[in-house]
Amino acid sequence: MIILAATPIGNLGDASPRLVAALEAATVIAAEDTRTAQRLLQALGVDNRPRLVALHEHNERQRAADLVERAREEDLLVLSDAGMPTVSDPGYALVVEAVSQGVAVTAIPGPSAVVTALAVAGLPTDRFTFEGFLPRKAGDRRSTLAPLSAERRTMVFFEAPSRIAESLAAMAGAFGADRPAAVCRELTKLHEEVVRGPLGELATWAEGGVRGEIVVVVAGAPAREVSAEDAVAEVQRLVADGIRLKDAAAEVSAQTGLSSRTLYQAALAARSATS
């Protein structure tokens, strides 16, 4: 069996009893960084000394098949440096291989920078999307952000301290300087800080330098205020461009907040009336 284990994102007190028990019992651990795994064992007072195998972004695809075969014989505990493996961390290719080979996969839940930042940001939590790290190059970053400008769900990003100012400026350019957001820094650690405000103001604030692990939470786009008639016309335009009626209604619904079912039925009725 493969066991994905969430590790503390900063505060060792967040290590669950299940995690400690799993570390005590493990015979082999696949770790993003074996040195970090060793420090975790020591910090948690775990006397067990399992075999540590490196599993990171550069070797995961090559090692996945062998590790899955090993997991048929003995449990394989998988750790990332912090948080849950596979979530912007190594482990996904391993899980895909295990599923394809019929090897069981389970998880020991625990700390998550994504959910923690979302909880404290003060922005809508009913629907959200995780976008990970933005591209390093300015042009690629703009290309990634452009289609997200109409995203209605709250968006969660990771970012490095060295790039946070330029990324916030790019977000302000793509989403508008007034779009509400929060920069969550050093979550669960001694110097935890959450700075909330419009993207334009946050970009200016970040120019002074920001340290630590950073998560950025950005409010989704506000609903477009359009009449029902204009919304149905937009659905019809999308259908004329080759998009399925159901998909077109869903897209306009996401942009306007109007009922997808109502838009679908209205467009269908309009089609029948003209046929």
Kinemage of the C-alpha trace (Angstrom):
@kinemage 1
@onewidth
@group {chain A} dominant
@subgroup {mainchain}
@vectorlist {calphas} color= white
{ca met a 1} P 0.000 0.000 0.000
{ca ile a 2} L 1.063 3.575 -0.670
{ca ile a 3} L 0.387 6.009 2.177
{ca leu a 4} L 0.441 9.730 1.388
{ca ala a 5} L 1.162 11.552 4.649
{ca ala a 6} L 0.611 15.258 5.246
{ca thr a 7} L 3.410 16.880 7.237
{ca pro a 8} L 3.435 20.206 9.136
{ca ile a 9} L 3.741 23.332 6.984
{ca gly a 10} L 5.552 25.169 9.753
{ca asn a 11} L 4.349 24.302 13.244
{ca leu a 12} L 5.456 20.874 14.454
{ca gly a 13} L 2.497 20.848 16.823
{ca asp a 14} L 0.303 20.198 13.799
{ca ala a 15} L 1.778 16.727 13.305
{ca ser a 16} L -1.065 14.297 13.876
{ca pro a 17} L -0.831 11.196 16.091
{ca arg a 18} L -1.477 9.132 12.942
{ca leu a 19} L 1.529 10.700 11.240
{ca val a 20} L 3.789 9.984 14.214
{ca ala a 21} L 2.528 6.390 14.405
{ca ala a 22} L 3.117 5.919 10.680
{ca leu a 23} L 6.653 7.263 10.978
{ca glu a 24} L 7.312 4.916 13.879
{ca ala a 25} L 6.081 1.909 11.896
{ca ala a 26} L 7.508 2.710 8.462
{ca thr a 27} L 10.170 0.463 6.967
{ca val a 28} L 10.659 2.618 3.872
{ca ile a 29} L 9.824 6.274 3.224
{ca ala a 30} L 9.799 7.998 -0.153
{ca ala a 31} L 10.647 11.617 0.642
{ca glu a 32} L 10.875 14.771 -1.462
{ca asp a 33} L 14.091 15.556 0.446
{ca thr a 34} L 15.575 12.786 2.590
{ca arg a 35} L 17.387 15.344 4.760
{ca thr a 36} L 14.102 17.090 5.546
{ca ala a 37} L 12.544 13.714 6.380
{ca gln a 38} L 15.408 12.909 8.750
{ca arg a 39} L 14.979 16.249 10.527
{ca leu a 40} L 11.246 15.605 10.863
{ca leu a 41} L 11.858 12.209 12.471
{ca gln a 42} L 14.278 13.768 14.933
{ca ala a 43} L 12.049 16.761 15.714
{ca leu a 44} L 9.076 14.504 16.451
{ca gly a 45} L 11.165 12.224 18.657
{ca val a 46} L 10.709 9.218 16.378
{ca asp a 47} L 13.313 6.551 17.126
{ca asn a 48} L 12.551 4.472 14.033
{ca arg a 49} L 15.142 4.672 11.268
{ca pro a 50} L 13.418 3.510 8.070
{ca arg a 51} L 15.101 3.370 4.701
{ca leu a 52} L 14.776 6.772 2.998
{ca val a 53} L 14.348 6.974 -0.767
{ca ala a 54} L 14.413 10.282 -2.644
{ca leu a 55} L 11.258 10.999 -4.651
{ca his a 56} L 11.254 14.448 -6.217
{ca glu a 57} L 10.193 16.209 -9.393
{ca his a 58} L 13.358 15.197 -11.247
{ca asn a 59} L 13.171 11.435 -10.655
{ca glu a 60} L 9.525 10.651 -9.854
{ca arg a 61} L 8.531 9.345 -13.273
{ca gln a 62} L 11.600 7.101 -13.461
{ca arg a 63} L 11.153 5.686 -9.955
{ca ala a 64} L 7.358 5.352 -9.858
{ca ala a 65} L 7.131 1.841 -11.302
{ca asp a 66} L 9.805 0.401 -8.991
{ca leu a 67} L 8.287 2.029 -5.915
{ca val a 68} L 4.824 0.749 -6.786
{ca glu a 69} L 6.232 -2.780 -7.043
{ca arg a 70} L 7.857 -2.316 -3.649
{ca ala a 71} L 4.501 -1.160 -2.257
{ca arg a 72} L 3.011 -4.549 -3.194
{ca glu a 73} L 5.276 -6.152 -0.586
{ca glu a 74} L 5.432 -3.511 2.148
{ca asp a 75} L 3.731 -0.210 2.929
{ca leu a 76} L 5.417 2.789 1.329
{ca leu a 77} L 5.080 6.036 3.280
{ca val a 78} L 5.305 9.121 1.030
{ca leu a 79} L 6.300 12.543 2.393
{ca ser a 80} L 6.757 15.939 0.786
{ca asp a 81} L 8.748 18.666 2.519
{ca ala a 82} L 5.538 20.216 3.872
{ca gly a 83} L 1.825 19.598 3.440
{ca met a 84} L 0.171 16.863 1.398
{ca pro a 85} L 2.150 15.012 -1.295
{ca thr a 86} L 0.797 15.427 -4.855
{ca val a 87} L -0.559 18.968 -4.154
{ca ser a 88} L 2.050 21.107 -5.934
{ca asp a 89} L 4.536 18.521 -4.637
{ca pro a 90} L 5.837 15.130 -5.832
{ca gly a 91} L 3.581 12.091 -5.622
{ca tyr a 92} L 1.099 12.446 -8.476
{ca ala a 93} L 3.002 10.261 -10.946
{ca leu a 94} L 3.429 7.652 -8.219
{ca val a 95} L -0.309 7.613 -7.490
{ca val a 96} L -1.167 7.343 -11.195
{ca glu a 97} L 1.173 4.376 -11.543
{ca ala a 98} L -0.243 2.725 -8.411
{ca val a 99} L -3.827 3.130 -9.631
{ca ser a 100} L -2.950 1.671 -13.026
{ca gln a 101} L -1.258 -1.312 -11.348
{ca gly a 102} L -4.046 -1.930 -8.849
{ca val a 103} L -1.966 -1.020 -5.791
{ca ala a 104} L -3.948 0.554 -2.941
{ca val a 105} L -3.415 4.237 -2.137
{ca thr a 106} L -4.539 5.933 1.060
{ca ala a 107} L -3.735 9.186 2.860
{ca ile a 108} L -3.059 10.506 6.327
{ca pro a 109} L -4.702 13.950 6.138
{ca gly a 110} L -3.246 16.969 7.816
{ca pro a 111} L -1.866 20.490 7.236
{ca ser a 112} L -2.444 22.181 3.895
{ca ala a 113} L -1.184 25.646 2.956
{ca val a 114} L -3.922 25.909 0.319
{ca val a 115} L -6.851 25.328 2.675
{ca thr a 116} L -5.258 27.234 5.571
{ca ala a 117} L -4.739 30.350 3.449
{ca leu a 118} L -8.238 30.080 2.033
{ca ala a 119} L -9.694 29.863 5.537
{ca val a 120} L -7.961 32.993 6.872
{ca ala a 121} L -8.065 35.199 3.756
{ca gly a 122} L -11.562 36.509 4.366
{ca leu a 123} L -12.653 35.779 0.801
{ca pro a 124} L -15.437 33.440 -0.412
{ca thr a 125} L -14.679 29.778 0.339
{ca asp a 126} L -17.723 28.045 -1.161
{ca arg a 127} L -15.986 27.591 -4.519
{ca phe a 128} L -12.274 27.922 -5.204
{ca thr a 129} L -9.528 26.880 -7.605
{ca phe a 130} L -5.865 26.145 -6.881
{ca glu a 131} L -3.514 27.537 -9.545
{ca gly a 132} L -0.125 26.645 -8.021
{ca phe a 133} L 2.953 28.689 -8.981
{ca leu a 134} L 2.791 31.221 -11.799
{ca pro a 135} L 5.389 30.975 -14.605
{ca arg a 136} L 8.691 32.749 -14.003
{ca lys a 137} L 8.765 34.653 -17.302
{ca ala a 138} L 6.645 37.813 -17.530
{ca gly a 139} L 5.080 36.902 -20.869
{ca asp a 140} L 4.131 33.404 -19.766
{ca arg a 141} L 2.752 34.831 -16.523
{ca arg a 142} L 0.514 37.254 -18.426
{ca ser a 143} L -0.688 34.430 -20.699
{ca thr a 144} L -1.586 32.323 -17.661
{ca leu a 145} L -3.433 35.125 -15.871
{ca ala a 146} L -5.386 36.465 -18.862
{ca pro a 147} L -7.954 33.624 -19.092
{ca leu a 148} L -8.379 33.703 -15.298
{ca ser a 149} L -9.644 37.285 -15.352
{ca ala a 150} L -13.238 36.043 -15.722
{ca glu a 151} L -12.858 33.192 -13.190
{ca arg a 152} L -15.710 33.507 -10.678
{ca arg a 153} L -14.205 31.205 -8.057
{ca thr a 154} L -11.710 32.352 -5.440
{ca met a 155} L -8.189 31.595 -6.695
{ca val a 156} L -5.245 30.334 -4.622
{ca phe a 157} L -1.648 30.727 -5.818
{ca phe a 158} L 1.779 29.838 -4.446
{ca glu a 159} L 4.622 32.275 -5.014
{ca ala a 160} L 8.286 32.720 -4.141
{ca pro a 161} L 9.374 35.781 -2.118
{ca ser a 162} L 11.676 36.915 -4.921
{ca arg a 163} L 8.778 37.076 -7.393
{ca ile a 164} L 5.821 38.111 -5.243
{ca ala a 165} L 5.939 41.838 -6.086
{ca glu a 166} L 5.998 41.301 -9.845
{ca ser a 167} L 3.344 38.567 -9.624
{ca leu a 168} L 0.999 40.803 -7.630
{ca ala a 169} L 1.564 43.592 -10.164
{ca ala a 170} L 0.754 41.167 -12.985
{ca met a 171} L -2.418 40.064 -11.176
{ca ala a 172} L -3.441 43.695 -10.718
{ca gly a 173} L -2.953 44.214 -14.439
{ca ala a 174} L -4.917 41.107 -15.397
{ca phe a 175} L -7.698 41.214 -12.786
{ca gly a 176} L -7.864 44.924 -11.987
{ca ala a 177} L -6.097 46.870 -9.236
{ca asp a 178} L -9.276 46.903 -7.115
{ca arg a 179} L -9.728 43.099 -7.007
{ca pro a 180} L -9.682 41.979 -3.323
{ca ala a 181} L -6.870 39.628 -2.333
{ca ala a 182} L -4.784 38.421 0.595
{ca val a 183} L -1.105 37.609 0.906
{ca cys a 184} L -0.614 34.882 3.521
{ca arg a 185} L 2.967 34.586 4.732
{ca glu a 186} L 4.638 32.009 6.990
{ca leu a 187} L 1.359 30.251 7.825
{ca thr a 188} L 1.351 28.440 11.207
{ca lys a 189} L 4.853 29.782 11.977
{ca leu a 190} L 6.011 32.336 14.566
{ca his a 191} L 5.927 35.255 12.124
{ca glu a 192} L 2.643 34.374 10.427
{ca glu a 193} L 1.152 37.376 8.642
{ca val a 194} L -1.935 37.909 6.506
{ca val a 195} L -2.108 41.170 4.561
{ca arg a 196} L -5.457 41.883 2.914
{ca gly a 197} L -6.402 44.550 0.402
{ca pro a 198} L -6.852 45.384 -3.284
{ca leu a 199} L -4.267 43.851 -5.605
{ca gly a 200} L -2.872 47.253 -6.568
{ca glu a 201} L -2.161 48.144 -2.953
{ca leu a 202} L -0.687 44.725 -2.221
{ca ala a 203} L 1.638 45.024 -5.218
{ca thr a 204} L 2.933 48.348 -3.880
{ca trp a 205} L 3.311 46.893 -0.379
{ca ala a 206} L 5.297 43.934 -1.708
{ca glu a 207} L 7.837 46.205 -3.410
{ca gly a 208} L 9.411 46.677 0.022
{ca gly a 209} L 10.299 42.982 0.126
{ca val a 210} L 8.426 39.970 1.476
{ca arg a 211} L 10.033 36.974 3.164
{ca gly a 212} L 8.967 33.411 3.863
{ca glu a 213} L 6.591 30.902 2.341
{ca ile a 214} L 3.787 32.749 0.542
{ca val a 215} L 0.241 31.897 -0.517
{ca val a 216} L -1.842 34.449 -2.424
{ca val a 217} L -5.639 34.267 -2.348
{ca val a 218} L -7.557 36.346 -4.907
{ca ala a 219} L -11.291 36.958 -5.085
{ca gly a 220} L -13.074 35.677 -8.154
{ca ala a 221} L -14.417 38.013 -10.815
{ca pro a 222} L -17.695 39.734 -9.921
{ca ala a 223} L -20.753 38.677 -11.880
{ca arg a 224} L -21.373 40.685 -15.012
{ca glu a 225} L -24.541 42.726 -14.745
{ca val a 226} L -26.397 41.924 -17.940
{ca ser a 227} L -30.043 41.503 -18.772
{ca ala a 228} L -31.534 38.059 -19.279
{ca glu a 229} L -32.097 38.919 -22.946
{ca asp a 230} L -28.453 39.854 -23.482
{ca ala a 231} L -27.334 36.721 -21.653
{ca val a 232} L -29.457 34.508 -23.911
{ca ala a 233} L -28.071 36.350 -26.940
{ca glu a 234} L -24.542 35.585 -25.684
{ca val a 235} L -25.470 31.907 -25.374
{ca gln a 236} L -26.753 31.940 -28.942
{ca arg a 237} L -23.566 33.613 -30.154
{ca leu a 238} L -21.418 30.932 -28.510
{ca val a 239} L -23.574 28.197 -30.034
{ca ala a 240} L -23.164 29.822 -33.459
{ca asp a 241} L -19.396 29.643 -32.890
{ca gly a 242} L -19.657 25.869 -32.478
{ca ile a 243} L -20.002 25.461 -28.700
{ca arg a 244} L -22.604 22.990 -27.434
{ca leu a 245} L -25.729 24.660 -26.047
{ca lys a 246} L -25.255 23.107 -22.618
{ca asp a 247} L -21.648 24.307 -22.421
{ca ala a 248} L -22.532 27.760 -23.711
{ca ala a 249} L -25.253 28.156 -21.078
{ca ala a 250} L -22.836 27.048 -18.365
{ca glu a 251} L -20.179 29.531 -19.523
{ca val a 252} L -22.564 32.493 -19.596
{ca ser a 253} L -23.991 31.412 -16.246
{ca ala a 254} L -20.477 31.487 -14.735
{ca gln a 255} L -19.945 34.996 -16.082
{ca thr a 256} L -23.304 36.483 -15.113
{ca gly a 257} L -24.579 34.517 -12.132
{ca leu a 258} L -27.791 33.698 -13.985
{ca ser a 259} L -29.161 30.163 -13.828
{ca ser a 260} L -27.552 27.839 -16.353
{ca arg a 261} L -30.792 25.857 -16.625
{ca thr a 262} L -32.833 29.020 -17.272
{ca leu a 263} L -30.393 30.193 -19.951
{ca tyr a 264} L -30.415 26.756 -21.581
{ca gln a 265} L -34.196 26.595 -21.718
{ca ala a 266} L -34.524 30.186 -22.976
{ca ala a 267} L -31.990 29.613 -25.751
{ca leu a 268} L -33.684 26.341 -26.666
{ca ala a 269} L -37.051 28.087 -26.832
{ca ala a 270} L -35.572 30.850 -28.996
{ca arg a 271} L -34.125 28.247 -31.338
{ca ser a 272} L -37.518 26.481 -31.660
{ca ala a 273} L -39.285 29.767 -32.315
{ca thr a 274} L -37.042 30.566 -35.271
{ca ser a 275} L -36.978 27.076 -36.782
